[in-house]
Amino acid sequence: MALRFATTCLKIIVASLLVGLVLSALNITAEQVLNDVGVTPEKILLWMQSGIKWALPNILLGSIVIVPVWIVIYLFRPPRG
């Protein structure tokens, strides 16, 4: 499972690099593409910050329930092997 995930991530990185090289050869920048779409890098940063501000408290709240339940299940699971 982890190998499949790592392979997929590597494929995405290589594909992104190749597309970036082609776009760079055509003198197309990320800022030009974002401006054509109507988004600024600052706006993307604000979206990311607001997403983290929303997600972090929910993740912490959920972990208060999930982590103890996982520990109990792990402790009472029959041994393997």
Buried (B, 14 or more C-beta within 10 A) or exposed (E): EEEEEEEEEEEEEEEEEEEEEEBEEEEEEEEEEBEEEEEEEEEEEEEEEEEEEEEEEEEEEEEEEEEEEEEEEEEEEEEEE
